[in-house]
Amino acid sequence: MPTVNVYNLAGEVVGEMELSERVFEAPVNPALLHQAVLVHQANQRSGQADTKTRSEVSGGGRKPWRQKGTGRARAGTTRAPHWRHGGVVFGPHPRDYSMRFPKKMRRAAIRQALSAKLRDQELVVVDSLKLDQVKTRLLAQALDKLNLGRNVLLITAEPEETIKLSARNFKDVRATTAQSLDAYNLLKYHRLVLDRSAVEAVEGVFNA
């Protein structure tokens, strides 16, 4: 079993913790992680782009001139695609971009993302992720003492308001829970920080 040091928010080692091999030492399949990222990005698309065809553009109900005798080309409407203010040919219309990602593949991708972070020494375990009060400065001090930088995903077992609200002023620091993990965000952030209870919750969910 892999073993990691456990830190407090002052950056001091306060113990060790054994991690599940199935969750934190899974063989990494880059193709699966790539697919997980593509599915996540596709599912974020709203698909609401829309253009009007010649039948939807207002106006153009009258034939602009008579069929013959004017010397000009025949025209039945001023809203044909080749006219100014006309309709659009083959333009986008609302559609569903979402992609299906089976549950087993999603869970495997999360295990592999966690394993990749541990292998690359980008995963840190702390004894508790909780601040005395909601204050961005306190969270910044904790990140500095842990030498984590400012591109961090903070993971707790249950929603922790002091962490979530304190992280709002950072562009690249986000707080989430073990139940809400996805491979995209695990890979997006440079460092992962989990507290003891979050590790236990992650292993409880993804060990199956």
C-alpha positions, 0 to 999 in steps of 0.5 A, a space after each residue: 500500500 502507498 504511504 503518504 505523510 499527513 500535514 497540518 495547515 502549518 506545513 508540519 508533518 503530523 503523521 502518515 496514512 496508508 492509501 488504497 492501492 486500487 484507488 491511488 495506484 491504478 494503472 493509468 490509461 491516457 486514452 481513457 483520461 483523454 476521453 473523460 476530458 472530452 466528455 466533460 467539455 462536450 457536456 458543458 456545451 449549451 448547443 444553443 447557437 442558432 441561425 435563421 433559414 430563409 423561411 424564418 427571416 422576417 419579410 420577403 413575402 412579396 415577389 420583388 418584381 415581375 417574372 419577365 420583362 425587366 431584364 433582371 434575373 428571376 426572383 421570388 423573395 428578397 430573403 433568399 440566401 444570396 440576398 443581403 438580409 437573407 437566410 443562412 444556408 447550413 448554419 448552426 441550430 440548437 443541438 445536444 452535444 452531450 456524450 455518454 460516459 459509462 459509470 465504470 469508465 467514469 470511476 476508472 478515470 477518477 481512480 487513474 487521475 488520482 493515481 497519476 497525481 500521487 505518482 507525480 507527487 502532486 497530491 497532499 494529505 492534511 489532517 483537517 481542511 478547516 479554517 477558524 473563520 472565512 478569510 482568504 488571507 488564512 487560506 493563502 497562508 496555509 497554501 504557502 506553508 504547504 508550498 502548493 502555489 495557487 493552482 489547487 483543488 481542495 477536497 473535503 468529505 463534506 462541504 466545508 464553508 470556511 474553505 469554500 468561501 475563503 477560496 472564492 477570491 482565488 482564480 485557480 483554487 477550488 473547493 469540492 467534495 469527495 462525492 463530486 469528483 470528476 477526472 477533468 478537474 482532478 487533471 485540471 488543477 496542478 495540486 490536489 489537497 485532501 484531508 483524512 476524512 476526504 481520503 476515507 470518503 474517496 476510498 469508500 466510493 471508488 474502491 468498489 
